Structures are given as structure tokens and as C-alpha cells.
Amino acid sequence: MNHATQKKTGDFGKQVQTMFSSIAPCYDFLNALLSLGRDRYWRKCAIDTLAPQPGGRFLDLATGTCDLAIEIASRKAKGIRVVGGDFSLPMLRLGKEKLDAKNLHSNICLHASCAEQIPFADEAFHGIVTAFGIRNFSDPELALNEMRRVLKPGGRIVVLEFSPPPYPVFRNIFAFYFQRLLPWIGAWVSGHKNAYSYLPQSVGEFPYGERFAKILESAGFKNISYNTLTLGIVTIYAGYKIG
Ligand SMILES: C[S@@+](CC[C@H](N)C(=O)[O-])C[C@H]1O[C@@H](n2cnc3c(N)ncnc32)[C@H](O)[C@@H]1O
């Protein structure tokens, strides 16, 4: 099977961009509803793992509506600067409204960016985070190389992604919810027929756990670690660029 970190062919990237742009208006609402509010906790844990230091410059790649970028900026570490990059302008527009409301424009700037060609100089960032983004990239390995390129030596990469829960009974209950109920609720609320069927499908193809740790290692990251949250529904991966 063409797993979720292999290069996709055809106009996969364009389709993903169109899909996220069309669900943007209900993206935050559905995130909160479908995760029963756990998404905020997962992002908070991802930024705990990133551990942003004062004066640091960070990239939230595939920022969507900017929740992770806002979480970084809200850490109160002095002089932090965050770039939120995404290729969906409707998502970024909604993110901008949040920055306006929270008066965060001096800490966060938004950039229309493609993960496979990050529009920043080598070694521009002290840390990079991407949440629920990597399995959607049309060339995840190229995107990881790009992330490594724009990271400073000693900088940290953090990836937050869904994973299948390891406990047999819960795994079955979750599979029923994730593969049957969620696509139905998502389609009903968003009015988009495929986006919330694509979600469990792309998660099912994602090489979670040790397999993704090895992919990070092959992309040149070191000291890889990962840990699961909420009975294994999501996993946070972390690694460093050394040298
Ligand atoms: C599931 S959303 C995650 C958004 C946000 N990180 C969050 O935690 O809610 C995935 C985001 O990845 C973006 N995306 C997907 N592929 C991308 C690519 N190749 N380059 C840039 N952004 C991409 C989509 O536009 C979308 O906003």
C-alpha cells in the first residue's frame, strides 16, 4: 500500500488544499466536537514537548487556524516569534481572525507556505512543530528534509499525529467511532462528503510509532522519542537536528 509518508502522485496536494479550504469554516468546531475537547490538551502537550525558550523563533507548519502557533506564543517566554505556515488561505484567514482577537500579531506572523518547499532560509528556526499535518503532505519525506533544512543545529522537531489505540477493547470501540460515526457526523456538519472519511483513511495508512520514529531518523533527526496520549489515540514524536 502507498503508505502516508510516501510521495503521492497526481494532484493529491491540490485536492488536500481544496478539501481543507472548503471545511475551514467548521474546522475548529468539528475538532472540538469530534475529539470531545481533547484536541486542546494534545496541542498543549505538543508545545510542552517543543519547550519554547525565550527569544526563540518557531515554525508551526500546517498551522491551519493557528491554534498551535497561539499556544507557543501564549507560553509567556519573552521575545518568542512564531511563523504559522499553511497552503490553505481560508484556514489562514480564520487564524488571522484569532490573532486579531488576541492581539498576537507582534508574536505570530502567518505565511502561505507549502510544506514541501518551505519559504525560509536554512537554519531559520529554533524549533518546528506540525500537528495533524504530515499525513496530508503530498511528499512527507521531502517535507521532513525541508523541516530539517530550516531548523538550527540543536533545534527540535515535534510531530503530533493520530495513532491507533493499542488496547484491544478500546481499539475496537474507537475504530467504530473513528471509521463509522465520525465520517457521518463530519459530513453532516461540514456538508463535505469526503473530508471526514479521508481522515480515518489517512490515519489508517500512517506509519505510527516505531515506524515513524525510523522515518524521522532517516530524515536525519537524532534522539527520537515518542509517547502516546489519551489511550493511544494520538502520538507526539520529537527529535533534534544535531550538527
Ligand atoms: C488537519 S489540519 C491541521 C491544522 C492544525 N495544525 C491543527 O492542529 O488543527 C491540516 C492542515 O495541513 C495543511 N496542509 C496539508 N498539506 C499541506 C502542505 N503540503 N503544505 C502546507 N500545508 C498543508 C492543510 O491546509 C490544513 O490546514
The ligand as a Gaussian input file, in Angstrom:
#p B3LYP/6-31G(d) Opt

LIG

0 1
 C       -5.759000      18.597000       9.902000
 S       -5.269000      20.252000       9.569000
 C       -4.246000      20.600000      10.987000
 C       -4.236000      22.064000      11.339000
 C       -3.573000      22.432000      12.649000
 N       -2.181000      22.060000      12.668000
 C       -4.290000      21.834000      13.830000
 O       -3.637000      21.287000      14.726000
 O       -5.507000      21.950000      13.891000
 C       -4.070000      20.018000       8.311000
 C       -3.567000      21.309000       7.729000
 O       -2.446000      20.984000       6.891000
 C       -2.475000      21.843000       5.780000
 N       -1.649000      21.202000       4.746000
 C       -1.820000      19.978000       4.210000
 N       -0.855000      19.719000       3.319000
 C       -0.045000      20.806000       3.298000
 C        1.141000      21.127000       2.582000
 N        1.681000      20.280000       1.708000
 N        1.715000      22.332000       2.802000
 C        1.172000      23.210000       3.683000
 N        0.045000      22.960000       4.397000
 C       -0.552000      21.756000       4.203000
 C       -3.944000      21.975000       5.442000
 O       -4.223000      23.093000       4.652000
 C       -4.561000      22.040000       6.846000
 O       -4.706000      23.371000       7.282000

